[in-house]
Amino acid sequence: MTNYAKRIDKIVSTEILVVGAGSAGCNAAIASAREGRKTMLVERYGFVGGTSTYILDTFYGFYLPGKEGRKVVGGIPDLILDKLKQRGAMLLRPNTYGAGTGITYDPETLKVVYEELLTESKVDILLHSFVVDVLKEGNRITGVIVVNKSGFLKIEADIVIDASGDADIVALAGLPFDGIGSHEPVQSLTTTFRLCNVDNEKAKTFTKNQMWAWMKEANASGKYWLPREEGSVHITTLPGVMATNMVRLSLPDPTDIVELSKAEILGRRQALEYFRFMKDYLPGYENAGFLNFSTQIGVRETRRIFGEYTLTREDVLSARKFDDAVVECGAPIEDHNQTSSTVWAYLPEGETYQVPYRSLIPKDSENLLVAGRCLSATHDAHASVRSMGQCMAMGQAAGTAASLAFTQKKAPKDIDIKQLQKTLVANGAILNLRQEEPV
């Protein structure tokens, strides 16, 4: 530990501490609290939701691609969808790339929906707070040091869930991780943006392939700078408002703050160039206005933990099932690599693979779990399982497991996996466990 101890202004304690209030973290905190545990959620921004509220507006991973379109995510995520639906703040949208039906929502409403569920579940929410250090005794994390406007806060906890996306707690604890500086570059970054005053009817008159052809034409003219000659634009829950996913930037290490700062600036420049192209080329966008950039640049991949099991490309594409399954996924591998194109690889029609609980447990840790995109997976497998639907499901699994570990007075890796699965299924999670192994 550093000399932060000399500057601590306050000490608090909780049973379960969740760091990061994105799709994984919110679901983890709700799950833990609904199981009766005293739960605290720490978030660096002044609102919750993470990528789902400050970058994107669509949940993917809930439905399989292809003809069947079976739903594979349920439980606490369904409570979120119910509240969005009640407010008229969501719609189902077919995905143009064949990644399965997407659930497009209003991000501002989602912030409130998450806050309601967290508050109803009696989660202690700490916003505007950043974890700067981890306290350890051997392999056990005893707490963290948080800095915010009130000063330095020490949070003591029995079980910690790292839902930071970047495996910040894992890194601060000195535990091993992959993904940065490894043999495969991490996926590219994207600044999303939204446009208003679009003529929705005219915007339906061209296909994505036509738009991509126009991008190539615009680049060839020498009058435009469009690093990615693909991408998408889609309807939102608001009339005349369209959302984009076009910008592409490459960084060797998105946790390098100097390079990340440069990427934020360049991402906004690039977004305005795509906006100029859209006004000039796309029917229905002639009178469009620029509404907003994403709150920050979208980061797809940074640190990935080394867990008790590492999910692989072969596991994904062979639709592998696991005895300790806690999440189901049918999303294709969607690798936004550092070139101008995206590489896709699909599972067999109607098939899914499962995410093992072991992939949420960092090696050499006694009371730490992860949830979300920093799970233990290879680069390729990560490019499938990082969908927000699966991050939400991982969160519910991690929060439920943390509660069981606390109750059973065991390390997370030693809990009764059948009891975990039974609890998840009872609370609405979709696992499709093998019949010969009922729970």
N, C-alpha and C positions, 0 to 999 in steps of 0.2 A: 504494500500500500504506500501511496505517496504521502506528502505532508498535509493532505486535505483534512486529516483528522484534527489538526490544530485550528481549522477554520469552520468546523461544523457548528451551525447555529441551532439545529434542532435534530432530534432523533425520534423516529416513529417505527412501528413494527406492524407487520402483517403476516398472514399465513402463506398466501400466494402472491408473488409479485410478478406482474406482466410488464415487460418493457417494450413499448411500441404499440400504438393504437390503430394499426391498419386492419385489413380484413382478418388477418390471423389473430392479432392481439385482441381486438374487440371480442371476437368469438371465444377466444380462450378465457378472457376475463368473465364474460357472461356465463360460460359453462362452469367455471370454478365457483363463482358466487352462487349460481343456482343449485350447486351441490352442497351449499351451506358453508363454504369456506370464506374467511375474511380475505378479501382480494383487493389489491391496489393496482391501478393501471397508470403507467407513466408515459407521457407523450410530449414530444418536443414542440409541436405546434399548438395553437390555441383552439384546435378542434380535432375531432377524431375521424377515422376512416382511412387515413393513409392514402395510398395510390388511388383507392376507389373514390376519394373525394377531392384530392388536389391535382390529379392528373387525368384519370379516365372517367367514363360514365357508363360502362357496360360490364356486367358480370359474364365471363365465359367459364366453361367447365361444368355448368349445371346440367347440360344436355349433351348427349352423344352426337357426333356428326353423322351424316348419312340418313338413310330412309327411316330407321327406327326412331331416332331422336329420343331415346330413353333418358329419363331424369336420373342422375347419379349422385346428387348432393341434396341432403335434407337435414332436418333438425333445427338448430338455432338459425341457420341461414334462411329457413322458411319463415321464421318469425319476422325477419328483416324484410323479406319480400311481401309478407302480408301487410306490414305497416306502410310500405311504399305503395302497394296497390290501393289501400284504403284512402290514400291521399291523391290518387290519380297521378302518381309520380313515377310510373314505370311502364314499359311496353316490351313485348317480345319482338325480336328482330333476327331474321335469318342472316347468317354470316356469309359474306361473299367469298370467303376463302374455303368454306366447307369445314369450319371448326365447330360447328354446332350452333344451335339457336342461342343468341345472346340476349341478356336481359338488360336493356338500356333504362337508366333511371336518372332522376335529377340529383346531381351531387349535393346540392345545398340541402335538399330534403333528407338525403341519406345521413348527413351529419346529425340532424335532429333525431332521426330514427335510431341511430346507434346510441346517442345520448340518452334517449328514453329507455331503451332496453338495458343499458348499463346502470342507469339510475334506479329503474324498477328492480334490478337484480341486486341493488345495494353495493355496487362496486365503488370504491374510493377512487376518484379520477383526479389525477394531478397533471394539469396541462402546463405548457410553457416550461417544461423541465427536461433537462438533458443529463443522461448518466455519464459521469466522467471517470468513475473508478469502480472497481469491484473489490469487495472484502472477502478474504478466503481463510479457511483453516484446513490445510491439506487440500483435498479435492472437493471440499464442500464450500459453496458460496454462502457466506453468512449475511451478506447485504450488499448494498451499492451506495455510492455517493452521487447525489444529484445536485446540480446547480440550477438556480432559477432566480427570479427577481428578489426573492426573500433571502437569498444567500445559499449556503451549502447545507444540504439535508442528508442525513444518514437514514436509509431505509433498511431495517432488518427484516429478513424473510426466511421462512422454512423451505419453500420451493420457489425457484425462479424460472420464468418462461421468457426466453429471448425471442421476441417477435419483432425485432428491430429491422428485419429485412436484410441488413448488412452483417448480421451475426456480431453485433457490437459487444455484447456481453461475453460471448465466446472469446473474442479477440482480447478484450480487457482482462479476462481470466487466464490468458496465456494458453488456451487450449488450441489444438491444431485445426486448421481449416484449409480449404482448397479454393480455387476459383480466381485468385489474383496472382499473376505471375506464373500460372501453370502453362502447360503446352498448348492449350486452346484459349484464344482470346475470349474475353467475356462478351456478351451480346451488346449491341449498340444501344445508344440512349436516344430518347425522343422528347422534344418539347411539343406537347399537343396544344391545339388552339381551337377556338370556336368562332363561328361567324354568325351574324344576324342579318335579317332582311333578305333572306334567300327565297327565291321563288321555288317552292317545293315541287310544284308540278313540272316546271321546265327542267328542274334538276333531275327528274326521272327519265329524261330523254336520252341519256348517254350511259354507257356501261363503264365498269372499271377499266376494261381493256382499252376502250376508246380514250379514257382519261390518261392512261399510261402512254398511249401512242402520242397524245398531245404533249405529254411531258417530254418525251424523246424529241419531238419536233421543236419544242421550245428551247431545249438545251442545245440542239443542233444549230439553232438560229444564232447562238452566241449572245442572245439578249437576256438570258435567264440563268440563274444558278440554282439548279435542282439536283442535289447530290443523290437523291433517291428517286429513281424513275418508276415508282410504284406507290404503295400506300393506299389509304382509304379515307373517305368522307361519308358520314352517315347522319341520318335524321336523329333528332333528340326528342325529349318529351315536350319541348317548347316549339310552337309553330314558327317557321322561318329561321330556326337556329340549327346550324349544322356543326358537327364535331369532326375533327380530323386526326389522323395518325399518319403523318408523312415525313416529318423531320427525322434525319438520321445523323448521329455523331458517334465517333469511335474514340474510346479512351482505354488505355491499357489497364488503368486502375481508377474506377469511379470513386474510391474512397480517398484519393489524393485531392485535397481540398483546393490546391492551386489549379490543377487541371479541371476539376469539377466547376470551379468558378468561371474559367474560360469557356467551358461547354455551355453553361447557363447563358452567357452573353451571346455566344455564337448560335445557340439554339433559337433564341428570339429573332436574331437577324435572319436565320434560315426560314423561320415560320413566316415572316413578313414577305419573303421572296415567293414562297408557295402561295400566299394570299394574292400577291400581284398576278401570278400565273393563273390562279383560279378566276379572278375577275376578268382577265383578258381572254381566257379560253373556254371556260365552262358555262354552258347555258344555264340560266337561272341565277348566276352569281354576278351579273353585271352591276347590280346596285347593292351588293353585299357590303356589310360593315364588319370591321374587326371587333369582336366582342371581348375576348380575353385570351391570355396565355395560360397554360397550366401554372399552378402556384410554384412548382419547381420542375426541373427537367425530370423526365421519367427514366428511372434506372431499372433495368431488367435483371441484372446479374452482378453480384460482387462476390463476397465471401460465401462459400458453401462449407458447412461443417464436415468433418470426418466423424461419422456416426457409428453406432453399433452395426449398421448395415448401410451400404451405399446403393441406392437405386440406379440401375444402368439402362442404357439404350436398349439392350436386349430384353430386359424386364418389360420395358414399355411396349416395344413392337411385337413381342411374343405374348402379350396380354397375361403376364405372370400373376399368379395369386399367391398369397402368403398366409401362414397360420396366424400371424399377429397383425393382420390387416386392420387399418383404422380409417382409411380413405379409399374411395373408388374414383378412377379417372379414365376417361376415354379420349381426352384431348390429344390432338396430334403433336408431334415435335414441331415447334415453330421457332426456328433459330434465326433471329434478326442479327445475322452476322455483320462483320465490319466491312462488307462490300455494299453494293447498291441493291442487293436482292435479299429475299428471305427464303430460307430453305425449309421445306415441309416434308414430313414423313408421317404416314398414317397407320393406325392400327387396322387390323382386319375389320370389315364391316360389322358393326354392332358389338364389338368386343371392348373390354376394359381391362386395365391392370389395377393392382391394388398397391397402396403405399403402406409399407410395414411400419409398425410403431417404432421399431429399432432405428429407423431413419430420422427420428425426432430426438434421439438421445445422443448427445456428444460423447465421444470417447473420453475416458479419464475424468468424467464428471460424476458427482455423487447426488446432486439435487438440482440439476439443470436440465431443462427441456427446451427445444426450439419449435417454432411453428412458422409456416410461411416459406418464402423463397430461399431461405438460408438452410433448408434441410440438407441432409446428406444425400446427394445425387450427383451423377456425372453431368458434364456440360449438356449433353444431348437429352438426358432424362429430365434435367432441370427445365429445359426448353418446352417440355410438355406439362410438367406438374406445377409450374408456377402460376397457372391460371387462377383467377381470384376465387372461383368456386372451390377449388381444392385448397387454397390458402385458408378459406373460411372453415372448411371441414377439418383441416389440420389444427386450426385453432381450437375447435370444439374438442377434438381428440386430446390435445395437450392440456387444456384446462380441466377436462374430466380426469385425465391420468394424474395430474398434479393433486387434485382433490383426493383421489384414491391413495396416492403415495403418502399424503399427509395423514389420512385416516388410518391406514395400515402401518404407519410408522416405518416405511420402507423407502429405499432409493427408487426413483422412477423406473429404473431398468428391472427392478425385482417385483413389481406389482403383478397381481393376477391378471393376465391378459384376457382371459375369458370373462372376468368380471368387468373389465374395461369395455370389451366389445358388447357385452350384455347391456351395460349402462348406456352406451352410445346408441344402440338400436332402440332401446326403450325410450330414448329422448328424440327419436326420429331420424337419426343418421342412417344413411343407406350404405350398407357394406356388402350385401349379396355374398355372405359367407358360404363356404362349401357345405352342402347338406350333410355330409358325413361328419362334420364338426360343428354341431349346433352349440349355441351359447345360451 
